[in-house]
Amino acid sequence: MMYKIMLLRIVATYTCLSLVEGYRPSYRAAVYEHALFQPTHFRTVSRNQALRDMKKNLDIYAEQTRIASSQNVDIIVFPEDGIYGLNFNRDTIKPYLEDIPDPTEITWNPCNQSEYTNGVEVQITLSCMARNNGIYIVANMGDKKVCDADSICPDDGQRQYNTDVVFDPQGNLVARYHKQHLYFEAQFDTPSTVERVTFDTPFGKFGIITCFDILFKSPAVDLVEDLGVKNVIFPTAWMDSLPLLSAIQFHSAFAKLFKVNLLAANLHFPLFNFHGSGIYSPRRTEAYYYNDGLFSPGKLLIADVKSSPTHYRRHQVVPDTHGFRGGNSLGASFVHGQDTAEVNTQSRRNGGHYNTASRNGIISHQLADQASGVHLNNDLGPLTHRSIRNRIHNHAHLHRVNRHMVENGWATIMADNDNYQYLPLTEPKAKVKICQNEVCCYLDYQKQNTSNDELYALGVFDGLHQIEGLSWYTQVCVLLKCEFTDIASCGQPTKIAAGHFEYLKLWGTFTTEYVFPEVLVSDDGKLRLEHEHWKYLHNRIEFVNRGKERPLLSATLYGRHYDRDNSTVSNSV
């Protein structure tokens, strides 16, 4: 009886808080991982040809929106670059761009336009898609702006932006966001000022960031800490970077650290490790999809989400360092290998090739497995002359895309040269530590099984993470499964693990408050998230075996020192 009374009080309190804020207590969200049609012109085409290219992707968007609407979804998110694809330069992207107005300055409903339609066809399509289905739509497209006479302007006379747009259920444009942190996107310009874009709905206030933005303070952290955003929209074209920055790994950690809902829609392009989408809440992953099969399909995920996640306050855990062996410069220093591992997942239903999880069990596993453009469905169906011809065509198309993207550096774009130190875990039970610069990492563990066939190690890094001229400052403590049994392989991407732990406690002495807790496990060589048996505290991860855990790939505390991103601090020991 007492339990029921307490439960009723909790529900009443939560409902009252939601009503005071003026929002519904929950909403139904959808994200779509899109197996895109990738144009292979590799030259500047006409506007009409660009529209034909984009229509192939927009037709899939329309079908996914229709399905989501039939499932009473309130908001659907599509990925970055999903309308026109990848691998453009400044000139070849031009016919795919539109002039997108600022909704804070004018009221703009493209679906109502009967005369002015030339040059805004994509906006009209998205607006009508939203209105006809009574749903919020978030999509990513390209914006162009003719330069003002008094502004610093590119040589071609216009600025070009990677842009997210939001249309409400009436078809009105309610938000426009220009991506701040570009990731090897020569076709686009960086906005002169950081945009902190939010929009209100009946079920909460939302903020918008795009892909690489999530690794930096502005605007991602600003939206949460300064503007009070509790629901973050995240279109992305994320290339997995194991062992620390796979899509589902870091995106779920962002939701945990900041206690927000993150609606992450990724491209599905496994050839270049674009995969991994999810609906993430602070305490659990509501739904996720991860499939690296070369011709695997996209996936629509649907889940119910609380509008206002649990209030979060960071608190410092004082580490107990008594009895820990080790110190500065333990273990040799080794350079990370290339972070472009291929990974798989396994369904929780029927032995499929995707991961999903839902608070209310409403995820549309069966809905709209779209395979388009360069991707074929794993279920190839009966062999017919037509199906064989289509597969040959798609393989040839894939080969052309692959060759051109490799020529433009996509295969090596995630090379990682950080100087991590690793301490091998050779004993079945121990308390160990390892330090680099300002960071010391502590691990208290007991293995459940010991084997000479695999090696686990405790790693540390404190310095600038650098990739092809881009850099951001990280402080990392990581317990990971090494690729092989020699310590030189630690940090190399792997999806294979067999190690189980009776318990482990991992923490570190970070000089930043922004520490993302990440856990990846292996399910017969398939990448999985794990939440059920793990406890996350600030700067700390704990685990106690309850007999159902999967083999551990990595447990990571990934710290971001935003104010040191422009530093020249050495990351040597």
C-alpha positions as CSV (number, residue, x, y, z in Angstrom):
1,M,0.0,0.0,0.0
2,M,2.8,2.4,0.9
3,Y,4.5,1.6,-2.4
4,K,1.4,2.4,-4.3
5,I,1.0,5.8,-2.5
6,M,4.6,6.7,-3.2
7,L,4.2,5.8,-6.8
8,L,1.0,7.9,-7.1
9,R,2.9,10.8,-5.6
10,I,5.7,10.5,-8.0
11,V,3.3,10.4,-11.0
12,A,1.4,13.3,-9.7
13,T,4.5,15.4,-9.1
14,Y,5.8,14.6,-12.6
15,T,2.4,15.4,-14.2
16,C,2.2,18.7,-12.3
17,L,5.7,19.7,-13.3
18,S,4.8,19.1,-16.9
19,L,1.6,21.0,-16.7
20,V,3.4,24.0,-15.0
21,E,5.9,24.0,-17.9
22,G,2.9,24.0,-20.3
23,Y,4.0,20.8,-22.1
24,R,2.5,17.3,-22.5
25,P,4.4,14.8,-20.3
26,S,5.4,12.6,-23.2
27,Y,5.6,12.3,-26.9
28,R,6.2,9.7,-29.6
29,A,9.4,10.2,-31.5
30,A,10.8,8.6,-34.7
31,V,14.2,8.6,-36.2
32,Y,15.0,7.2,-39.6
33,E,18.4,5.7,-40.6
34,H,18.3,6.3,-44.3
35,A,20.0,4.1,-46.9
36,L,20.4,7.0,-49.3
37,F,20.5,7.2,-53.0
38,Q,23.9,8.5,-53.7
39,P,24.3,10.5,-57.0
40,T,27.4,9.5,-59.0
41,H,27.6,12.4,-61.4
42,F,30.8,13.8,-59.8
43,R,30.3,17.0,-61.8
44,T,28.0,20.0,-61.7
45,V,24.6,19.1,-62.9
46,S,21.5,21.1,-63.8
47,R,18.9,22.0,-61.2
48,N,16.4,19.7,-62.9
49,Q,18.9,16.8,-62.6
50,A,19.5,17.7,-58.9
51,L,15.8,17.6,-58.3
52,R,15.5,14.2,-59.9
53,D,18.3,13.0,-57.7
54,M,16.8,14.4,-54.5
55,K,13.3,13.1,-55.4
56,K,14.6,9.5,-55.0
57,N,15.4,10.2,-51.4
58,L,12.4,12.4,-50.7
59,D,10.1,9.7,-51.9
60,I,11.5,7.4,-49.2
61,Y,11.1,10.2,-46.7
62,A,7.5,10.6,-47.7
63,E,6.8,6.8,-47.2
64,Q,8.6,6.8,-43.8
65,T,6.6,9.9,-42.7
66,R,3.4,8.2,-43.7
67,I,4.2,5.1,-41.7
68,A,5.3,7.2,-38.7
69,S,2.1,9.2,-38.8
70,S,0.0,6.0,-38.9
71,Q,1.8,5.0,-35.7
72,N,0.8,8.4,-34.0
73,V,4.3,9.8,-34.1
74,D,4.6,13.4,-33.1
75,I,8.0,14.2,-34.6
76,I,10.3,12.4,-37.1
77,V,14.0,13.1,-37.6
78,F,15.9,12.4,-40.9
79,P,19.7,12.3,-41.1
80,E,22.3,14.8,-42.3
81,D,23.0,14.7,-46.0
82,G,20.1,12.4,-46.5
83,I,18.4,14.3,-49.3
84,Y,21.3,14.8,-51.7
85,G,24.1,12.5,-50.4
86,L,27.8,12.9,-49.9
87,N,31.0,13.8,-51.6
88,F,30.4,17.3,-53.1
89,N,32.7,20.3,-53.6
90,R,31.6,23.9,-53.5
91,D,30.5,23.9,-57.2
92,T,28.9,20.5,-57.5
93,I,26.6,21.2,-54.5
94,K,25.2,24.4,-55.9
95,P,22.2,22.9,-57.9
96,Y,21.1,21.1,-54.7
97,L,20.9,24.3,-52.6
98,E,17.8,26.4,-51.8
99,D,17.4,29.8,-50.2
100,I,15.9,29.0,-46.8
101,P,14.3,32.0,-45.0
102,D,14.8,32.7,-41.3
103,P,11.6,31.7,-39.5
104,T,12.3,34.2,-36.7
105,E,12.0,37.0,-39.3
106,I,9.1,35.9,-41.5
107,T,6.3,33.4,-41.5
108,W,6.9,30.8,-44.2
109,N,4.7,27.9,-45.2
110,P,6.0,26.6,-48.6
111,C,3.1,24.2,-49.0
112,N,0.7,27.1,-49.3
113,Q,2.7,28.7,-52.1
114,S,0.8,28.6,-55.4
115,E,3.0,30.9,-57.4
116,Y,6.5,31.2,-56.0
117,T,7.7,27.6,-56.4
118,N,10.9,27.9,-58.5
119,G,14.0,27.2,-56.4
120,V,12.2,26.0,-53.3
121,E,10.9,22.7,-54.4
122,V,12.5,20.7,-51.6
123,Q,11.0,23.0,-49.0
124,I,7.6,22.7,-50.6
125,T,7.9,18.9,-50.5
126,L,8.9,18.8,-46.8
127,S,6.3,21.3,-45.8
128,C,3.5,19.4,-47.5
129,M,4.8,16.2,-46.1
130,A,4.5,17.6,-42.6
131,R,1.1,19.1,-43.2
132,N,-0.4,16.1,-45.0
133,N,0.7,13.8,-42.2
134,G,0.1,16.2,-39.2
135,I,3.6,15.7,-37.9
136,Y,6.8,17.6,-37.1
137,I,9.5,16.9,-39.6
138,V,13.2,17.6,-39.2
139,A,15.4,17.3,-42.3
140,N,18.8,18.4,-43.4
141,M,19.5,20.2,-46.6
142,G,21.7,23.0,-48.1
143,D,21.0,26.7,-47.7
144,K,22.5,29.5,-49.9
145,K,22.6,33.2,-49.1
146,V,23.7,35.9,-51.5
147,C,26.3,38.0,-49.7
148,D,25.6,41.5,-48.5
149,A,27.6,44.3,-50.0
150,D,29.3,45.0,-46.7
151,S,30.1,41.4,-45.7
152,I,33.2,39.3,-46.3
153,C,32.2,37.0,-49.1
154,P,33.5,33.9,-50.9
155,D,34.6,34.4,-54.4
156,D,31.4,33.0,-55.9
157,G,29.3,35.7,-54.2
158,Q,27.2,33.5,-51.9
159,R,27.5,31.7,-48.6
160,Q,26.5,28.0,-48.4
161,Y,25.4,26.3,-45.2
162,N,24.8,22.8,-44.0
163,T,21.3,23.4,-42.7
164,D,18.6,21.6,-40.6
165,V,15.0,22.7,-41.1
166,V,11.9,21.9,-39.0
167,F,8.3,22.0,-40.3
168,D,5.4,21.9,-37.9
169,P,2.2,19.8,-38.5
170,Q,0.7,22.7,-40.4
171,G,3.6,22.9,-42.8
172,N,5.1,26.1,-41.3
173,L,8.9,26.4,-41.1
174,V,9.5,26.9,-37.4
175,A,13.3,26.4,-37.1
176,R,16.4,26.7,-39.3
177,Y,19.9,25.9,-38.0
178,H,23.2,26.3,-39.8
179,K,25.8,23.7,-38.7
180,Q,28.7,25.3,-36.8
181,H,31.4,22.6,-36.8
182,L,32.0,21.3,-40.3
183,Y,33.8,18.0,-40.7
184,F,35.8,18.1,-44.0
185,E,32.9,19.8,-45.8
186,A,34.5,22.1,-48.4
187,Q,31.1,22.7,-50.0
188,F,29.9,24.6,-47.0
189,D,30.8,27.8,-45.1
190,T,31.1,28.1,-41.3
191,P,28.5,30.6,-39.9
192,S,30.2,33.8,-38.7
193,T,28.4,33.4,-35.3
194,V,27.2,30.3,-33.4
195,E,23.5,29.8,-33.8
196,R,21.6,28.5,-30.7
197,V,18.4,27.4,-32.3
198,T,15.4,26.1,-30.3
199,F,11.7,25.6,-31.2
200,D,8.6,24.9,-29.0
201,T,6.1,22.1,-29.4
202,P,3.1,21.1,-27.3
203,F,5.4,18.3,-25.9
204,G,8.5,20.3,-25.0
205,K,11.2,22.7,-26.1
206,F,13.8,21.2,-28.6
207,G,17.3,22.3,-29.5
208,I,19.1,21.4,-32.8
209,I,22.7,20.4,-33.4
210,T,24.2,18.6,-36.4
211,C,26.8,15.7,-36.3
212,F,30.3,17.1,-35.4
213,D,28.6,19.8,-33.3
214,I,28.0,17.3,-30.5
215,L,31.7,17.1,-29.7
216,F,32.0,20.9,-28.9
217,K,30.6,23.2,-26.3
218,S,28.9,25.7,-28.6
219,P,26.1,25.2,-29.4
220,A,25.6,21.7,-28.0
221,V,26.3,22.2,-24.3
222,D,25.0,25.8,-24.4
223,L,21.6,24.6,-25.5
224,V,21.3,22.4,-22.4
225,E,23.1,24.5,-19.8
226,D,22.1,28.0,-20.9
227,L,18.8,27.6,-22.6
228,G,17.4,24.7,-20.6
229,V,16.8,22.4,-23.5
230,K,15.8,18.8,-22.5
231,N,15.2,17.4,-25.9
232,V,17.9,17.5,-28.6
233,I,17.4,16.9,-32.3
234,F,20.5,15.4,-33.9
235,P,20.7,14.8,-37.7
236,T,24.1,13.2,-38.4
237,A,26.3,11.5,-41.0
238,W,28.5,9.8,-38.4
239,M,31.4,7.6,-39.4
240,D,32.1,5.1,-36.6
241,S,35.5,5.4,-34.9
242,L,36.1,2.5,-32.6
243,P,37.1,1.9,-29.8
244,L,35.8,5.3,-28.4
245,L,33.5,7.1,-30.8
246,S,31.1,4.7,-32.5
247,A,27.8,6.4,-33.1
248,I,25.6,4.6,-30.6
249,Q,28.4,4.6,-28.1
250,F,29.0,8.4,-27.8
251,H,25.5,9.6,-28.6
252,S,23.9,7.5,-25.8
253,A,26.7,8.8,-23.5
254,F,25.7,12.4,-24.4
255,A,22.1,11.7,-23.2
256,K,23.4,10.2,-20.0
257,L,25.8,13.0,-19.1
258,F,23.5,15.9,-19.8
259,K,20.2,14.1,-18.8
260,V,18.5,14.9,-22.1
261,N,16.6,13.0,-24.7
262,L,18.7,12.8,-27.9
263,L,17.0,11.9,-31.2
264,A,19.8,10.8,-33.4
265,A,19.2,10.0,-37.1
266,N,22.3,8.7,-39.0
267,L,22.9,7.9,-42.6
268,H,23.1,4.2,-43.5
269,F,26.2,3.8,-45.7
270,P,28.1,0.8,-44.2
271,L,30.8,0.9,-46.9
272,F,32.3,4.0,-45.1
273,N,31.0,3.1,-41.6
274,F,28.0,5.5,-41.6
275,H,25.5,3.7,-39.3
276,G,24.0,3.7,-35.9
277,S,20.9,5.7,-35.0
278,G,18.9,5.9,-31.8
279,I,16.4,7.5,-29.4
280,Y,18.4,8.0,-26.3
281,S,17.2,9.0,-22.8
282,P,19.3,9.6,-19.7
283,R,18.6,6.2,-18.0
284,R,18.2,4.0,-21.0
285,T,18.3,3.7,-24.7
286,E,14.7,3.8,-25.9
287,A,15.5,2.4,-29.4
288,Y,18.6,1.9,-31.5
289,Y,19.6,0.4,-34.8
290,Y,23.1,-0.8,-35.7
291,N,23.8,-2.9,-38.8
292,D,27.0,-2.8,-40.8
293,G,26.0,-5.3,-43.5
294,L,27.2,-3.9,-46.8
295,F,23.8,-4.1,-48.5
296,S,21.7,-3.8,-45.3
297,P,18.6,-1.7,-45.1
298,G,17.7,1.5,-43.4
299,K,15.3,1.4,-40.4
300,L,12.5,3.4,-38.9
301,L,12.6,3.5,-35.1
302,I,9.7,4.7,-32.9
303,A,9.5,5.1,-29.2
304,D,7.6,7.0,-26.5
305,V,9.7,9.5,-24.7
306,K,9.2,11.6,-21.5
307,S,9.2,15.3,-22.3
308,S,11.2,16.2,-19.2
309,P,14.0,13.8,-18.2
310,T,15.1,13.5,-14.6
311,H,16.7,16.6,-13.3
312,Y,20.4,16.2,-13.2
313,R,23.1,17.7,-10.9
314,R,26.7,16.9,-11.4
315,H,28.4,15.7,-8.2
316,Q,32.0,15.0,-7.6
317,V,33.0,11.4,-6.5
318,V,36.0,11.5,-4.3
319,P,38.2,8.5,-5.5
320,D,39.5,6.0,-3.0
321,T,43.1,5.5,-4.2
322,H,44.3,3.3,-1.3
323,G,45.9,0.0,-2.3
324,F,46.2,0.8,-6.0
325,R,49.4,-0.3,-7.8
326,G,51.0,1.8,-10.5
327,G,51.8,5.4,-11.2
328,N,53.0,7.7,-13.9
329,S,54.2,6.2,-17.1
330,L,53.0,2.7,-16.4
331,G,53.1,0.6,-19.5
332,A,54.6,1.5,-22.8
333,S,53.1,4.2,-25.1
334,F,51.4,3.0,-28.3
335,V,49.8,4.9,-31.1
336,H,46.2,4.1,-32.0
337,G,45.5,2.4,-35.2
338,Q,43.0,3.6,-37.8
339,D,39.6,3.9,-36.2
340,T,37.5,2.5,-39.0
341,A,36.3,-0.8,-37.7
342,E,33.4,-2.6,-39.1
343,V,30.9,-3.8,-36.5
344,N,27.6,-5.8,-36.4
345,T,24.6,-6.1,-34.1
346,Q,22.1,-8.7,-33.3
347,S,18.3,-8.2,-33.0
348,R,16.6,-8.9,-29.7
349,R,14.0,-10.6,-31.8
350,N,14.1,-13.4,-34.3
351,G,17.9,-13.4,-34.8
352,G,17.9,-10.4,-37.1
353,H,20.8,-8.0,-37.7
354,Y,19.7,-5.0,-35.8
355,N,19.3,-3.8,-32.2
356,T,16.2,-2.2,-30.8
357,A,14.9,-1.4,-27.3
358,S,11.8,0.4,-26.2
359,R,10.2,1.5,-23.0
360,N,6.8,0.5,-24.3
361,G,7.6,-2.0,-27.0
362,I,6.3,0.0,-29.9
363,I,9.3,0.2,-32.1
364,S,8.5,-0.6,-35.7
365,H,10.8,-3.5,-36.3
366,Q,8.7,-4.6,-39.2
367,L,8.1,-1.2,-40.7
368,A,9.8,0.1,-43.8
369,D,13.2,-1.6,-44.1
370,Q,14.2,0.6,-46.9
371,A,17.1,-0.4,-49.2
372,S,17.8,2.2,-51.8
373,G,20.5,3.6,-54.1
374,V,23.8,1.9,-53.3
375,H,22.3,-0.4,-50.7
376,L,20.5,-3.7,-51.1
377,N,18.3,-5.5,-48.5
378,N,19.9,-8.5,-46.8
379,D,16.8,-10.4,-47.7
380,L,17.7,-10.8,-51.3
381,G,14.6,-12.8,-52.2
382,P,14.3,-15.3,-55.1
383,L,16.8,-15.1,-58.0
384,T,15.2,-13.8,-61.2
385,H,16.7,-12.3,-64.3
386,R,15.4,-8.9,-63.1
387,S,16.8,-9.3,-59.6
388,I,20.2,-10.4,-60.9
389,R,20.3,-7.5,-63.3
390,N,19.4,-5.1,-60.4
391,R,22.1,-6.5,-58.2
392,I,24.7,-6.1,-60.9
393,H,23.6,-2.5,-61.4
394,N,23.8,-1.8,-57.7
395,H,27.2,-3.4,-57.3
396,A,28.5,-1.3,-60.3
397,H,26.9,1.8,-58.8
398,L,28.5,1.0,-55.4
399,H,31.9,0.5,-57.0
400,R,31.7,3.9,-58.7
401,V,30.8,5.6,-55.4
402,N,33.5,3.7,-53.5
403,R,36.2,4.6,-56.0
404,H,35.4,8.3,-56.1
405,M,35.1,8.6,-52.3
406,V,38.4,6.8,-51.7
407,E,40.1,9.1,-54.2
408,N,38.7,12.0,-52.1
409,G,40.2,10.7,-48.9
410,W,37.1,9.2,-47.1
411,A,38.9,6.0,-46.3
412,T,41.6,7.6,-44.2
413,I,39.6,10.5,-42.8
414,M,39.3,8.9,-39.3
415,A,43.0,8.1,-38.8
416,D,43.9,8.5,-35.1
417,N,47.4,9.3,-33.9
418,D,46.8,9.9,-30.2
419,N,49.5,8.7,-27.8
420,Y,47.6,6.5,-25.4
421,Q,49.3,4.6,-22.6
422,Y,48.1,1.1,-21.8
423,L,48.6,-1.1,-18.7
424,P,47.9,-4.8,-19.4
425,L,45.6,-6.5,-16.9
426,T,47.4,-9.8,-16.4
427,E,46.0,-10.7,-13.0
428,P,42.5,-12.1,-12.4
429,K,41.9,-9.6,-9.6
430,A,43.7,-6.3,-8.9
431,K,43.5,-2.6,-8.1
432,V,45.6,-0.7,-10.7
433,K,46.2,2.8,-11.9
434,I,47.8,4.6,-14.8
435,C,48.6,8.3,-15.2
436,Q,49.4,10.7,-18.0
437,N,49.8,14.4,-17.5
438,E,47.0,15.6,-15.2
439,V,44.8,12.4,-15.4
440,C,45.1,9.3,-13.3
441,C,42.8,6.4,-14.1
442,Y,41.9,3.8,-11.4
443,L,40.5,0.4,-11.9
444,D,39.3,-2.1,-9.3
445,Y,38.3,-5.4,-11.0
446,Q,37.9,-9.1,-10.8
447,K,37.7,-11.2,-13.9
448,Q,35.2,-14.0,-14.1
449,N,37.2,-16.0,-16.5
450,T,40.8,-15.8,-17.5
451,S,42.3,-16.8,-20.8
452,N,45.6,-16.5,-22.6
453,D,43.7,-15.9,-25.8
454,E,42.7,-12.3,-25.1
455,L,44.1,-9.3,-23.4
456,Y,42.4,-6.5,-21.5
457,A,44.2,-3.2,-20.7
458,L,43.6,0.0,-18.8
459,G,44.4,3.1,-20.9
460,V,44.8,6.8,-20.4
461,F,45.1,9.8,-22.6
462,D,45.3,13.5,-21.7
463,G,45.9,15.8,-24.7
464,L,44.7,17.1,-28.0
465,H,43.0,14.6,-30.3
466,Q,44.1,15.5,-33.8
467,I,42.7,14.4,-37.2
468,E,43.8,16.1,-40.5
469,G,44.0,19.6,-39.0
470,L,41.0,19.2,-36.7
471,S,41.6,18.9,-33.0
472,W,39.8,18.8,-29.6
473,Y,41.1,18.2,-26.1
474,T,40.3,15.0,-24.4
475,Q,41.0,13.3,-21.1
476,V,40.2,9.6,-21.3
477,C,40.2,6.6,-19.0
478,V,39.3,3.3,-20.8
479,L,39.2,-0.4,-20.0
480,L,39.2,-2.2,-23.3
481,K,39.7,-5.5,-25.0
482,C,42.8,-5.4,-27.1
483,E,42.6,-6.6,-30.7
484,F,45.3,-9.3,-30.1
485,T,47.2,-10.6,-27.1
486,D,50.1,-8.1,-27.4
487,I,49.8,-4.7,-25.9
488,A,50.7,-3.0,-29.1
489,S,47.3,-4.0,-30.4
490,C,45.5,-2.2,-27.6
491,G,43.3,0.6,-29.0
492,Q,43.0,-1.1,-32.4
493,P,39.3,-1.5,-33.3
494,T,37.8,-4.9,-32.5
495,K,34.3,-6.3,-32.1
496,I,35.3,-9.7,-30.7
497,A,35.4,-10.3,-26.9
498,A,34.8,-13.2,-24.5
499,G,35.9,-11.6,-21.2
500,H,33.5,-11.4,-18.3
501,F,34.0,-9.6,-15.0
502,E,32.6,-10.3,-11.6
503,Y,32.8,-6.6,-10.8
504,L,34.7,-3.5,-11.9
505,K,34.9,0.1,-10.8
506,L,36.6,2.6,-13.1
507,W,37.2,6.2,-12.3
508,G,39.6,9.0,-12.9
509,T,41.0,12.3,-11.7
510,F,39.8,14.6,-14.5
511,T,40.2,18.4,-14.6
512,T,37.0,18.8,-16.6
513,E,33.4,18.2,-15.4
514,Y,32.3,17.0,-18.8
515,V,33.0,13.2,-18.7
516,F,30.9,11.0,-20.9
517,P,30.3,7.4,-19.6
518,E,30.4,4.8,-22.4
519,V,30.0,1.0,-22.4
520,L,30.1,-1.4,-25.3
521,V,29.7,-5.1,-25.2
522,S,30.1,-7.9,-27.7
523,D,27.3,-10.4,-28.6
524,D,29.0,-13.1,-30.7
525,G,31.1,-10.4,-32.5
526,K,28.2,-8.0,-32.8
527,L,28.3,-4.5,-31.2
528,R,25.8,-3.9,-28.4
529,L,25.0,-1.2,-25.9
530,E,24.6,-2.3,-22.3
531,H,22.7,-0.5,-19.5
532,E,21.0,-3.0,-17.3
533,H,23.9,-4.1,-15.2
534,W,25.9,-0.9,-15.1
535,K,25.9,2.1,-12.8
536,Y,27.0,5.6,-13.9
537,L,28.2,8.3,-11.6
538,H,30.1,11.4,-12.4
539,N,33.6,10.4,-13.4
540,R,32.8,6.8,-12.5
541,I,31.5,3.5,-14.0
542,E,30.6,0.5,-11.8
543,F,29.5,-3.0,-12.7
544,V,28.5,-6.0,-10.6
545,N,27.9,-9.4,-12.3
546,R,24.3,-10.6,-12.0
547,G,24.8,-13.5,-14.4
548,K,23.4,-12.0,-17.6
549,E,26.1,-9.7,-18.8
550,R,27.7,-9.9,-22.2
551,P,31.4,-9.9,-22.9
552,L,32.9,-6.5,-22.4
553,L,34.5,-4.6,-25.3
554,S,35.1,-1.3,-23.5
555,A,34.1,0.8,-20.6
556,T,35.2,4.4,-21.1
557,L,35.2,7.7,-19.3
558,Y,35.6,10.2,-22.2
559,G,36.3,13.6,-20.9
560,R,36.1,16.8,-23.0
561,H,38.1,19.9,-22.0
562,Y,36.3,22.4,-24.1
563,D,38.4,25.4,-23.0
564,R,41.6,23.7,-24.1
565,D,40.5,23.0,-27.7
566,N,42.8,25.7,-29.1
567,S,45.7,24.8,-26.8
568,T,49.1,23.5,-27.8
569,V,49.6,21.3,-24.8
570,S,51.8,18.3,-25.5
571,N,50.2,14.9,-25.0
572,S,53.5,13.2,-24.4
573,V,54.3,11.8,-21.0
